[in-house]
Amino acid sequence: IKDTLYHYKKMKCCNDANIKLLMINEDEWLLRPTAWKNRITNILKRSKNGPPARKLKISAIGQQVANSFFSMYHIQGETSGIINAMAAFNDNDDIVAVMAFNKQRNTGKIELIRYCTSGSSHAGVFSRLFSHSVKTFGYNAVISFADLKHSSGEVYQKNGFSEVYNIRPDYRYVIRDRTYHKSSFTKSKIKKKYGVEAKT
């Protein structure tokens, strides 16, 4: 039985040795190979260069459009609960980057829950999407999370975010060779999906 911090310690050892470690579950690769290939290409700084952010059109978009983009290009796919989303468009009106926000149910805090590009690199696009979102939607404060399996959160630090703490590695469920976040199996969701009470 491995220590519950096994993967965290492995990541820290790699960081200390200046090695960029990506931890990818098999089902994640099989479900979204394009998103992962884009991510790896970006890390290697081999992404195709597109127009810089100042030459892109920035506009709010709906949840359905945002999720369609995330389903194709984000390594976690689409998400529920988007309250606002902002997109960057090129001269052909193609979406090249999307950023989405949610409101946490328990705290009421605004959370940046998704951001990705279509695979091309656009200098300053995260910064422009974020600043435009804050101004347009009237956010006073925004929080976000970086999954240390494949990100150190450097894009947040470059854009004014402060690191608060590291969350300990958590468990997931595996069903037929596919992993699921534990939030999919809360008592309320089990009751809603299956019409049964989850006893504790």
N, C-alpha and C positions, 0 to 999 in steps of 0.2 A: 504494500500500500504506500503510495507516494504522499509525501508531506503536502498539505493543502497549499503551501506557498511554493511548491516545486517550480511552477512555471514563472512565478514572479521572481524567484531567485535566479532562474535561468536568464530571464530578461535583464535583471540587474547586472549579472556577471558580464553579459554581452555589452551592455551600455558602458560598464567600467572599462571594457577592452576596446571601446570605440567601434563595436560591431553593431550594425543595424539588423535587428532580429524581427522577422515577421512570423507570427504564429497563425496558421490558417487551418481550420478544420476541413476535412475532406468534403463535407457537404457544402461548405461555404464556397469552395472552389468550383464544385460541380454545378451549383445553382447560379453563380454569377461570375463566370470566368472572365468576361469582358471587363467588369468592374475591377477585379483583382489585377488583371494585366495592366489596366490603366494606372492603378495604384503603384504597382512595381515600376512601371515605366517612368512615372512621375518621381519616385524616390531616386531612381537612377539618373534623373534630370535628362531624360531622353524623350520627353513629351514634345509633340509638335507645338511650336510657338504660334499662338494666335494673336489677334490685336490686343494691345494693353487695355486695361479696364476703362481708361478715360475715353476710349473710342467705342465702347460698348453702350448699348441702350439698356437702362435699368428700369424695371417695371414690376409691380406687384402681380402675382398670378394666383389662381385658385388651387385648392387642395388637390383636385383631380389631375391637373396639369403637372403640379409638382411631383405627385406620386408616380405619374407615368415616367417622368425623368429619373426619379430615384430607383424605380424598378429596373431601369436599364443600366444606370451608371453608378449607383451607390452600393457599396459592398454589403450593406444591411437591407437593401431593398426599400420598399415603400413603408410608410408608417401611418398610424392613426393619430387623430387629435391635433392635426395642424391647424393653428388659428390664423397664421399669416405666413406668406411665402413671397420671396423676392427672386427675380430671375434676371440674368444678363443675356442680351441678345446681340448677335453679330449683324453685319450689314444685310444679310439675307433673311433676317428675322428668325434665325435658328437659335434656340436656347443653348447656351454654352456653359452655364453655371446656375445653380439654384441653391438657395438658403431657406430653411424653414424653421418656424418657431412654434412652441407649445406653451401652455400654462400648466404648471404642475398642480395636480389635484389637491395635494395636502398642504403645500406651502403657498401656492398662488404666484410663485416666482416664474418669470419668463425664462424659458430654456431654449437655447439653440439646439435643435435635435437632429438636423440634417444639413450637410453641405457637401456638394461635389460638383465636378465639372464633367463635360462630355469626353474628357480625355486629353484635350488640348490645354496648353498653358497660357494663361492670360495674366500678365503681371499686374498685381494689385487688385484682382477681382474679388477676393475674399474681403479685403478692407473696404472696397467701394460698396459691395452688397450689404455688409454689416452696417456701415455708417448710414447708408440710405434707409435701411430697415429701421434703425433706431430713431432716425428723424421722422420717417413716414408714419410709423406705428406708435411713436411716442413712448418708447421704452426708457425707463430711468436706470434700470440695471438688468443685466442678462447673465445667466449662468450656462455652463455647458460641461460636457464630459468628454474625455479622450480615452478611447479604448487602447490600453497599453499593449495589447496584442500586436498592434500594427501602427501605433502612433505615439509620439512623445508629447503631443500637444503644442508643438512649436508655433503653429500658425496662430494659436490663441495668444500665446505670449507676445508675438510680434504685433498683435492688434489690441493691446491694452488689457488683456485678461490677467488676473493674478491667480497663481496656483494656491488652492486652499488646503487640500489634503488628497492623499491617495486612498482609494477604497480597496479593502482587501479583496482578493479573488473570490468570486462567488460561484455557486453551483448552477448547472443547467441540466435539463432533462434530455435524454437521448431516446428517440423512438424510431425504430427501423432505420438506423444509421443516419438520422438527422437530429441535430441539436436544436433545442428550444429554450428560450429565456424563461426563467421561473415566473415572470409576470404573466405568462400565458396560462398559468395554472393556479391563480388565486381562487379563494373560495367563491367569490362573487362570479368570476368567469366560468368556473366549473358549474355552478348552479344555472347560469344563463345558457350555457352551451348544452348541458346534458339534463337539466331539470332535476338535479339531485343536490342534496345538501352535503357539503364536505365536513365530516366530523373531525374534531381535534381531540 
